[in-house]
Each structure stands twice: as C-alpha cells, then as structure tokens.
Amino acid sequence: MKSSEEIKNDFPILKNRNLTYLDSGATTQKPIQVINAIENFYKNYNANPHRGAYSLSIEATEIYENTRTKIANFINAKHREEIIFSKNATESLNLIAYSYGLNNLKQDDEVVISIMEHHSNLVPWQKVCKQTGSKLNYMYINSEFELTKEEIESKITDKTKIVCITHVSNVTGTINDVKNIIKYAHKKGAIVVVDGSQSIPHMKIDVQDLDADFFVFSGHKMFAPLGIGVLYGKREILNNMAPFLMGGDMIEYVYEQDTTFAPLPNKFEAGTQNVEGVVGLGAAIDYIEKIGYDNIQKIEKEVVQYAVEELSKLDYLTLYISPNKENHSSVISFNINGVHPHDVASILDSENVCVRSRKSLCTTTYEIFRN
C-alpha cells in the first residue's frame, strides 16, 4: 500500500512546481502512469479505431474497446455496450436531456432535481422542460446541507418522470443517499439520472446495486485527461433512445434519403473519438485500483478532519459542510467574512496554494437556506 508521500511523488507537476493543489474537485492533476500511457499510445498505437482493416487500426480499436470493458467492470455495468464515451459529464447529461428527455416528456410531466445540482445537470433540464411543457421542481436541503426523506417524498410524485441527482455535491460535499432516492423514484415510475462526477474519484461505484438508469462522470476529476467522459445507461433505455450526434461510425447504412443507425454503443459515438483520453482513463482506473478506495478514503478522512479542525478555529471564517462526518465527502467550502473570494484565492495563490473561488457560493447558500 502506497503512503501519501509515495502517491505525491507520482505526480510530476508537484515535483516540477512548488504547489499545494487544493482544486481537485474542478480537475485532478495527472500521475505519471497516466501520462506514460498516453505517450505510449501515440508512440506505438496511434490510428483511428473502427476505421481501418490494417493492423495498427485494429490494435487501436482493441485498446479503445478493451478500455470500455474495463470501465464496465469498474462500475459493475451489466453489459459493456452500456458504456458510452463522451467529452465529459456535461456532454453526457446533455445527451440524456436531448435524446431521452425531449422524446419522453410531455405537457404537465415533472422533472425533479436537487438545488445542489451542478449547472450541467440543471440548465439542460430547464430548456427541455420549456420545450416539452413539463415542470421543473426542486428538492431543497436543510440547515445541515442534506436532503431529508420528507423533502424527497414530497417532491417525487406520480407526475415525476425524471429525477436528476448529484451523488456528491460539488459545493457542500454532501453525499446523497442516491440508492434510496432511486428506489423511491422507481416506485413512482420515474427514471433516475445520477451525476457521479464528484463521487467516483472517492468511492466504489456499483451501478447495478444502485439500480441507476443513467450514471455519468468526467475522467479529468479522477486523474484521467481533460476531454473524456462516460455515460452509463441501462441497455434497454439506450436502445430506445435516438442518437444525439450524427456522423461517421454511428451509422449502419446510409441511403440518399434515409439512414439506419449502428447498434450500441456506436450509435452514440459519432465521429473520431478522443482515443488518447480513453487510454488515459483506462490508466487512471488502473491507478485508482492499485491504490485502493480504502486507502484513498483513509487518507482523505485524515486530511479533511485536520482541515476542518484547523479552519474551525478561525472566527472570521464560515464553513459550509454537513456536521455529519459519515455523510460528507472531501469538498470543503468556506467564506472569509467581508473578503471577496477572488481576493482570498489571489492571496493564497501568492503562497502557491491553489483553491477554487466562486463569488456565487454565498448567494447560492443563501438561496438554499431561504427555501
């Protein structure tokens, strides 16, 4: 089992620059194992998958498709074709909104999301609801930044057709009980979209155990390159959905006036894909599994506990995290009273400390409490 110092040594940027990097919720730095895997692909296997009958293209196809299988096993998908490669979680969520939402929602149907959703799991549903005449409802959190059972069951009704929920909030770090939310939503006849962008870097995901209809995540938040994401969807649902993008490799036959589409997963992967990103994501999964989620959680728990204890000593600082330690991931949000967050971030940057700063956090938190 690697120690914290050994893990730190895997990241070249932390050797090359004097940094304390605390913005992994936005994007993680990349370990040398991922960087080497991408370099090896370009040095030895670079070709367009699915496009050539020559050996190099066949080898690239095998690498690409073997990684799909690796991801399916990683999240325990029932079928490998349930794994769709995308640009990121945002694109995956838009794919669901347009290909499923627009074609299945009608007047007076309801879509339920939580108030803690990332904009990528909020704005597409605003547009879809306006276009279909359906209604967008919100589940609000309590003073401990959690969704109560009463709030969930009062908002998810017989009119609800789609529920969209973040597994872990990127603002408060709250871990939502998505398994029970999914169970209740299914009881009401709704399908559930889970945004796992902030959960999969920190905990083992089993989509069959969750019974999620859709589960999305971005590779760059789990040590993989920028520009690669994953959409998991149940096969029977994906088979009934229309393609999101049209173009090469997602077609079966093309005629002058009509086209038939390729089966899953190709139906949703138009054009040349980000193969280096897929390779990097596969290497990132190998890296996570080598460290082990138990070790990751042990290290995170120690770091978060120390940070919260020290930050709590500062009377000019307000923390926005759940007091329930078992229900909180590694995101720590805070506000320095009377100081603009961008100024706080700039001051910390002068000491080589990288943090995320958002002037909207206080407004968002106020709106959450107000409701």
FENVEN-V953413 format. One record per run of one state. SS is the DSSP state (H for helix, E for strand, C for the rest). FROM is the first residue (numbers start at 1). TO is the last residue. If there is no record, write none. Layout:
ss:SS from:FROM to:TO
ss:SS from:FROM to:TO
This chain:
ss:C from:1 to:3
ss:H from:4 to:8
ss:C from:9 to:11
ss:H from:12 to:16
ss:C from:17 to:19
ss:E from:20 to:21
ss:C from:22 to:31
ss:H from:32 to:44
ss:C from:45 to:54
ss:H from:55 to:74
ss:C from:75 to:79
ss:H from:80 to:82
ss:E from:83 to:86
ss:C from:87 to:88
ss:H from:89 to:104
ss:C from:105 to:109
ss:E from:110 to:114
ss:C from:115 to:118
ss:H from:119 to:121
ss:C from:122 to:122
ss:H from:123 to:132
ss:C from:133 to:134
ss:E from:135 to:139
ss:C from:140 to:148
ss:H from:149 to:155
ss:C from:156 to:159
ss:E from:160 to:166
ss:C from:167 to:167
ss:E from:168 to:168
ss:C from:169 to:173
ss:E from:174 to:175
ss:C from:176 to:177
ss:H from:178 to:187
ss:C from:188 to:190
ss:E from:191 to:195
ss:C from:196 to:206
ss:H from:207 to:210
ss:C from:211 to:213
ss:E from:214 to:218
ss:H from:219 to:221
ss:C from:222 to:228
ss:E from:229 to:233
ss:C from:234 to:234
ss:H from:235 to:239
ss:C from:240 to:250
ss:E from:251 to:254
ss:C from:255 to:258
ss:E from:259 to:261
ss:C from:262 to:265
ss:H from:266 to:268
ss:C from:269 to:274
ss:H from:275 to:291
ss:C from:292 to:292
ss:H from:293 to:311
ss:C from:312 to:316
ss:E from:317 to:319
ss:C from:320 to:324
ss:H from:325 to:327
ss:E from:328 to:328
ss:C from:329 to:333
ss:E from:334 to:336
ss:C from:337 to:340
ss:H from:341 to:349
ss:C from:350 to:352
ss:E from:353 to:354
ss:C from:355 to:359
ss:H from:360 to:370
ss:C from:371 to:371
